Amino acid sequence: MTLKPQPADVFVDRHNGPDEAAVTEMLRAIGVESLDQLIDETVPAAIRLQKSLDLPAALTERAFLAKFAQIAGQNKLYKNYIGLGYYPTQLPPVIQRNILENPGWYTAYTPYQAEIAQGRLEALINYQTMVMELTGLEIANASLLDEGTAAAEVLHMFHSQTKKKNAHKFFVSEQVLPQTIDVVRTRATPLGIELVVGDHRTADLTDESLFGALLQYPAADGAVYDYTDFIATAHNNSLLVAVAADLLALTLLTPPGEMGADACVGNSQRFGVPMGYGGPHAGFFATKDQFKRVIPGRIIGQSIDAAGNKAYRMALQTREQHIRREKATSNICTAQVLLSVLSGMYAVYHGPQRVRQFAVNTHAFAQLLAQELTALGLEQQNEFYFDTLTLKLESEELQAAIRQEAEAAGINFRYFSQEGTARVGIALNQNTEADDVADIVRVFAKVLGKSFDKTLALPTEAELNWPDALVRQSAYLTHPVFNKHHSETEMLRYMKQLENKDLSLAHSMIPLGSCTMKLNATAEMIPVTWPEIGGLHPFAPREQAKGYTQIFNDLERWLCEVTGFAAVSLQPNSGAQGEYAGLLAIRDYHEAQGNSHRNVALIPASAHGTNPASAVMAGMQVVVVKSTEDGNIDVQDLKDKAAKYADTLSCLMVTYPSTHGVYEETIIDICQTIHQHGGRVYMDGANMNAQVGLTSPATIGADVCHLNLHKTFCIPHGGGGPGVGPIGVVADLAPYLPGHVVVDAEGRTAGAVSSAPWGSASILPISYAYISMMGGEGLTQATRTAILNANYLKAKLEAHYPVLYAGANGRCAHEMILDCRQFKKAGIEVEDIAKRLMDYGFHAPTVSFPVAGTLMVEPTESESKEELDRFVEAMVKIREEIREVEQGHADAKDNVLKHAPHTAATVLVHDWTRPYSREQAVYPTDYARAYKFWPAVSRVDSAYGDRNLICSCTSTEDYADEPEQLVQADKGPSY
Ligand SMILES: Cc1ncc(COP(=O)(O)O)c(C=O)c1O
């Protein structure tokens, strides 16, 4: 017998769902002979790549992990006392294992379908409550991308809300973190806002052109100031004031809200999230109640379900960009949900006493350190401080000597100059021990030629070193949730209870069009929690981050190969932030050509809401291009508008394949038209997973695009973030990629869009792993399989639901739109179908985007034929249920769709009065009977919640259980 040895353990076979036999059956159902034929009929010949991707050969999971351990091993783990918004912390192992490393949490999507997302919604409301109480403000959102972005959002919010209509200046204390100033400046410039950076103690707030101010608490050098008088003076001059603050310090310091601040922003990293060489971490944003309708980002609110029970859901702001588009207050879509869940859980686990104790110990060690350093004759300049000391040195030579000695001892401090002289900053943290303090002192003693041989210990008593007015009197983390899960057993069960309420990829496919819920393989996730990935401070010397440098270089090169572009920036933290960064590059390019008047962005009507919102942030004027009846860009309208605005045209923003799930044949003509009129083409890369290996942004004629690594390149969605939105550009736009003020990011000099030079560095290993294990051929096979899976679903479903758009040969791309509008006649809304799918154990496809009243289905390559068939079975059965209503066999209001989803409590009643059986309600298929996923609440009433906005934890007793009247949930798009 002849044996055929060949590699048995091929990752691409794990990533793609259908096996060879399934592919054959699926092709038959579609009506094509081969996958090649399907691809030829789907992807226009004119845009096909003429060569295969030049990427390293695919590795097995084992080989990848071994190789990556070597790469990560080049990163050096020093003790970091740099501060500046990033601190060593400890993620409690019980949270690490059961949330950060648990697909039940990390593979969930943004909680648009609230009934199957109550777990993470509760976790987020805990986070909001924590932020509100610690900052002393009335409302907080569920996270922003980082501290710098949160500060930039404050700038924007104040500018839109100021009563001083012509004021265009914003005061920023010079003691705000340098990277925050950089990000705020980038945001201010296109909006025509001038930053006035100065000393808050001497600032002239009577200047009529000032509309707001930003302060740092404690300041960047560690000094603690009482801002009460500054804020009062600012208010007397009609300025709005924001304070960027440190959550740990706020456990001991009077919170900004109590000083009168209008907003407080910051980074919750210190609450359990590894530094990760810069991110991801959850930026926070808290403000006064009066701003609740304009607060950027997502807010979780409490509402009621159809049975009148308490239920959480995202408040109206969520869909704002999709409804208000260029009038939206911000472009934030993906935020940092998983990271805010981690930080909120940190507070739940430790509770107010333990969190305060961390702060007390840190402060006590800082005092001990100050004492010892002063004893050595050093001058510590901060009169009041929490955890950060600043030493005033007599010379730069001394600074250099300290640096050399510290680095030899494996220690990083902050080295800077102030008022023309050298300084060393030392920021302690929750992990600091007495021996660490001694090690620090020893470095200085050695440099100064003095001896130090004491054994230090945590002081048994300490006083807060600041005046009484700054001593926090108010309580925080008072809700029971922060006070009862302090043992590991309790904590484990609490997290599991929440997890069990949420549907994730661990249960079933999540066929969200545009969102790409593909496999997030375990081997890809494993390095994320390695210390060599998590333990680096983003401002540590670059030679300590050689592993990261290799990751960035390789990944940038690979993404250039995939996109066909000349350069890539990994800095943006989400797709929308990538849009903003890419548009800024276009803007700066035009300016450099002497064409700063080019500011018109053409955007098709079908574009994602973040596109117009980002264009406005980049200082552009949005002109909408029409769509044709068959869903394509109206090329004539585009040509007319490109000609009309030829003198002022900046760019076109175009999604490809379109958000209608079609490879538009006209794309090359479209891009050429824009170029002929002096504009550039921005491609929204959300659908890049339908391009990889088959075509590319450069091939279609785009100049810049963002890639959602949290879609195409396997970073999980984390329940609504983190994300990574790198941008790729053609050569002449490369000089305008974002730079960084603290770290030299490849010599780039444009303003930063994120606080950290490489954004969410610690999750880049996921995409690195995916590309390494797939290789060029595997990535291309994934794209082909995504198209196969989508066309299979189309073939199976189109007899039941009209499919709205298709390409020239009747094929869809990687997703399709099912039209549900005709059911309205029978009173059935698309939302009823979405909710009924939950009874079958599925998450709904994208609802009402890009066309109201439709479902956009994207199966991805990672779903098997069996799972696709189960989804088809559910959709066909639901169609039959709709027909019962259409034909009058079921009541138009009292039917199984209108009452969906069904909870266990709804069916376990003594008197069942509904006109359908309990079995039909909750066990509509054998699969549902065998593997039932129970929605935690009945249909959530969003409009009720928006009318009665409650965004923090309430106890059941506080909550009015008498609903005024049930109204239909709002109909905004959900995806
Ligand atoms: C077409 C499209 N563009 C832009 C975005 C925004 O990306 P992000 O959520 O990463 O900001 C999305 C997100 O779903 C999208 O589908």
The ligand as a MOL file (V3000), in Angstrom:
LIG
                    3D

  0  0  0     0  0            999 V3000
M  V30 BEGIN CTAB
M  V30 COUNTS 16 16 0 0 0
M  V30 BEGIN ATOM
M  V30 1 C -18.4300 50.1120 6.5180 0
M  V30 2 C -17.8620 50.5130 7.8560 0
M  V30 3 N -17.0830 51.6070 7.9370 0
M  V30 4 C -16.5450 52.0220 9.1060 0
M  V30 5 C -16.7730 51.3300 10.2840 0
M  V30 6 C -16.2130 51.8720 11.5480 0
M  V30 7 O -15.2460 51.0260 12.1090 0
M  V30 8 P -14.9780 51.0190 13.6580 0
M  V30 9 O -16.1830 50.4750 14.3130 0
M  V30 10 O -13.7970 50.1410 13.8230 0
M  V30 11 O -14.7130 52.4220 14.0750 0
M  V30 12 C -17.5860 50.1860 10.2510 0
M  V30 13 C -17.8630 49.4440 11.5000 0
M  V30 14 O -18.6040 48.5560 11.6220 0
M  V30 15 C -18.1430 49.7520 9.0060 0
M  V30 16 O -18.9160 48.6780 8.9350 0
M  V30 END ATOM
M  V30 BEGIN BOND
M  V30 1 1 1 2
M  V30 2 1 2 3
M  V30 3 2 2 15
M  V30 4 2 3 4
M  V30 5 1 4 5
M  V30 6 1 5 6
M  V30 7 2 5 12
M  V30 8 1 6 7
M  V30 9 1 7 8
M  V30 10 2 8 9
M  V30 11 1 8 10
M  V30 12 1 8 11
M  V30 13 1 12 13
M  V30 14 1 12 15
M  V30 15 2 13 14
M  V30 16 1 15 16
M  V30 END BOND
M  V30 END CTAB
M  END
